[in-house]
Amino acid sequence: MILLRKEIIIAGRGGQGILLLGHVMGVAAAKFSEYYVTGTESYSAETRGGDSKAEIIIADSAEELGYMKVRRADIAVFMYGEQLVKYSSLVSPNAVVFADSTFITEVVRKDWVLKLAPYTKIAETELGTPRVANMVALGHLIGVTKLLSTEAVERAIEYVVKKSWIKLNKKAFRRGLRVANE
């Protein structure tokens, strides 16, 4: 697969696993897919319901990375409506945008390729906890974009996630892959 450069933004509220989702993607790309990766992250406390954001740039050469912050995202994941509105200016026209329809009912831009699914609702009702909604979203993203292999992402989950949470996170990721085919 030829991948010149992909800019990705992932945003939601503190406690939604935004940074973990970004970290798993970065590890899957750099350690298990042999891409070059850079990025940044910012977050505020879960109890305050503040922003949580990960920016990732994946490229097939180090020279393509350049600036480490997303300027015009090709892919975006929004887990909460406030962040979708706040960061929509960082998302390119025709970007593939994944949004958690559990919390997002209205989208501010019509020039995106929009992929809505109730990640949090799926996680709560089918997997028993909203804490893995991030992995449902990641599965949906990978299932649609084919940006990384399923194997690379699952290996990254095993590498990054606490041992007691690996099985459930992989199950959530696989459920997200099925969302892409529904």
C-alpha positions as CSV (number, residue, x, y, z in Angstrom):
1,M,0.0,0.0,0.0
2,I,1.4,3.4,-0.9
3,L,0.7,6.0,1.7
4,L,2.3,9.3,1.2
5,R,0.9,11.2,4.2
6,K,-2.2,11.1,6.3
7,E,-3.2,13.6,8.9
8,I,-5.6,12.4,11.6
9,I,-7.3,14.2,14.3
10,I,-9.2,12.4,17.1
11,A,-11.2,14.5,19.6
12,G,-13.6,14.1,22.4
13,R,-14.0,14.7,26.1
14,G,-11.7,13.7,28.9
15,G,-12.3,10.1,29.8
16,Q,-13.4,8.9,26.4
17,G,-10.0,7.2,25.7
18,I,-9.0,9.6,22.9
19,L,-5.3,9.5,23.8
20,L,-5.3,5.7,24.0
21,L,-7.0,5.5,20.6
22,G,-4.3,7.8,19.2
23,H,-1.5,5.9,20.9
24,V,-2.7,2.5,19.6
25,M,-2.9,3.9,16.1
26,G,0.6,5.4,16.4
27,V,2.1,2.1,17.7
28,A,0.3,0.1,15.0
29,A,1.7,2.4,12.3
30,A,5.3,2.8,13.6
31,K,6.0,-0.5,15.3
32,F,3.9,-3.0,13.4
33,S,3.5,-1.4,10.0
34,E,6.8,0.3,9.4
35,Y,5.4,3.8,8.8
36,Y,6.8,7.0,10.2
37,V,4.6,8.6,12.8
38,T,4.5,11.9,14.6
39,G,1.9,13.7,16.6
40,T,0.7,15.6,19.6
41,E,-1.9,15.2,22.3
42,S,-3.7,17.4,24.7
43,Y,-6.2,16.6,27.4
44,S,-8.0,17.9,30.5
45,A,-9.4,16.1,33.4
46,E,-12.3,13.7,32.9
47,T,-14.1,15.2,35.9
48,R,-14.2,18.5,34.2
49,G,-15.4,17.2,30.9
50,G,-12.8,19.1,29.0
51,D,-11.2,18.5,25.7
52,S,-9.1,15.6,24.8
53,K,-7.4,15.6,21.4
54,A,-4.8,13.5,19.6
55,E,-3.2,14.6,16.3
56,I,-1.3,11.9,14.3
57,I,0.6,12.1,11.1
58,I,1.4,8.8,9.3
59,A,3.8,8.8,6.3
60,D,5.8,6.3,4.4
61,S,9.0,8.4,4.7
62,A,10.4,10.6,7.5
63,E,10.7,13.5,5.1
64,E,6.9,13.5,4.6
65,L,6.3,14.1,8.3
66,G,7.4,17.7,8.5
67,Y,5.3,19.7,11.0
68,M,4.1,17.5,13.9
69,K,0.6,19.1,14.2
70,V,-2.4,18.5,12.0
71,R,-3.1,21.3,9.6
72,R,-5.7,19.8,7.4
73,A,-6.9,16.3,8.6
74,D,-7.6,13.7,6.0
75,I,-9.3,11.6,8.6
76,A,-11.1,12.7,11.8
77,V,-12.8,10.9,14.7
78,F,-15.1,12.9,16.9
79,M,-16.5,11.3,20.0
80,Y,-18.5,14.4,21.2
81,G,-20.3,17.2,19.5
82,E,-18.5,20.1,21.2
83,Q,-15.1,19.0,19.8
84,L,-16.6,18.4,16.4
85,V,-17.6,22.0,16.2
86,K,-14.4,23.3,17.8
87,Y,-12.0,21.4,15.6
88,S,-13.9,21.3,12.3
89,S,-11.7,24.0,10.8
90,L,-8.7,21.5,11.0
91,V,-10.5,19.0,8.8
92,S,-10.1,19.1,5.0
93,P,-13.0,19.1,2.6
94,N,-13.7,15.5,1.5
95,A,-12.0,14.1,4.6
96,V,-13.4,10.9,6.0
97,V,-15.0,11.9,9.3
98,F,-16.1,9.3,11.9
99,A,-18.5,10.5,14.6
100,D,-20.1,8.9,17.6
101,S,-23.9,9.3,16.9
102,T,-24.5,8.5,20.6
103,F,-23.6,12.1,21.3
104,I,-23.5,13.8,17.9
105,T,-26.8,14.5,16.1
106,E,-25.8,17.3,13.9
107,V,-22.7,17.8,11.7
108,V,-21.5,21.2,10.9
109,R,-20.0,20.5,7.5
110,K,-21.5,19.0,4.4
111,D,-18.3,18.6,2.4
112,W,-17.1,15.6,4.5
113,V,-17.5,11.8,3.8
114,L,-19.4,11.2,7.0
115,K,-19.4,7.9,8.9
116,L,-21.8,8.0,11.8
117,A,-22.2,5.1,14.3
118,P,-23.2,4.9,18.0
119,Y,-19.8,3.9,19.4
120,T,-20.6,4.5,23.0
121,K,-24.1,2.9,22.8
122,I,-22.5,-0.2,21.2
123,A,-19.8,-0.3,23.8
124,E,-22.4,0.0,26.7
125,T,-25.0,-2.4,25.4
126,E,-22.9,-5.0,23.7
127,L,-19.7,-4.9,25.6
128,G,-20.8,-3.8,29.0
129,T,-18.9,-0.6,29.4
130,P,-18.6,2.7,27.6
131,R,-14.8,2.6,28.3
132,V,-14.2,0.7,25.0
133,A,-16.1,3.0,22.7
134,N,-12.8,4.3,21.5
135,M,-11.8,0.9,20.2
136,V,-15.2,0.5,18.5
137,A,-14.4,3.8,16.7
138,L,-11.0,2.7,15.8
139,G,-12.3,-0.5,14.3
140,H,-14.8,1.5,12.2
141,L,-12.0,3.7,11.0
142,I,-9.7,0.8,10.1
143,G,-12.6,-1.1,8.5
144,V,-13.5,1.8,6.2
145,T,-10.1,3.3,5.4
146,K,-7.8,0.2,5.5
147,L,-5.2,2.6,6.7
148,L,-3.6,-0.1,8.8
149,S,-3.9,-3.9,8.9
150,T,-6.2,-5.5,11.5
151,E,-3.2,-7.5,12.7
152,A,-1.1,-4.4,13.3
153,V,-3.8,-2.8,15.3
154,E,-4.5,-5.9,17.4
155,R,-0.7,-6.3,18.1
156,A,-0.6,-2.6,19.1
157,I,-3.6,-3.2,21.5
158,E,-1.6,-6.1,23.1
159,Y,1.4,-3.9,23.3
160,V,-0.2,-0.7,24.7
161,V,-3.3,-1.8,26.8
162,K,-3.2,-3.1,30.3
163,K,-3.2,-6.9,30.3
164,S,-6.6,-7.1,32.1
165,W,-8.2,-4.9,29.3
166,I,-6.7,-6.5,26.2
167,K,-9.4,-9.0,25.5
168,L,-12.2,-6.5,25.8
169,N,-10.4,-3.9,23.8
170,K,-9.8,-6.3,21.0
171,K,-13.4,-7.4,21.1
172,A,-14.5,-3.8,20.8
173,F,-12.1,-3.2,17.9
174,R,-13.5,-6.2,16.1
175,R,-17.0,-5.0,16.7
176,G,-16.0,-1.7,15.1
177,L,-14.7,-3.5,12.1
178,R,-18.2,-5.0,11.7
179,V,-19.7,-1.5,11.9
180,A,-17.8,-0.7,8.7
181,N,-19.6,-3.5,6.9
182,E,-23.1,-2.8,8.2
